[in-house]
Amino acid sequence: MMRRVLLVAAVSFCAAAPVRADFRLCNNTSARVSVAIAYTDGRNWLSEGWWNLRPSICETLLRGPLAAQYYYVYAMDERGGEWKGKAFMCTRDREFRIDGREDCFARGFDRTGFFEIDTGRDAKSWTVQLTDPNAAPTQ
């Protein structure tokens, strides 16, 4: 009887533990990093920020299963370093959540180049690892 109770408790515990499916970013640099993210639901674009991550910290930027294959990230550190790309989105200096990626300046926003993340067609979660651009590869 004791074995059956332990087995049921273990199965119940496992079933109750949620499966993590998020978009996360890890700051593997030696400086604080500010991060913005952008994505589309197929019709509308949304950009949002800022998450401020201390060195060696990971943060969940979007909770739940991924809804798109492509996500876009822009990050800058406190020393002026940037992780950027050629996908331009609307941002601003303070916390933001902006609908649309067109006419940024006319709408009173900045226009910032984000880099693209291809998560694949079937990914349910993804983690981006930011590293120091001048850091030697680890062995």
Helices and strands as residue ranges (DSSP letters): H 2-16, E 23-28, E 33-40, E 45-53, E 57-62, E 70-77, E 82-83, E 87-91, E 96-99, E 110-118, E 126-131
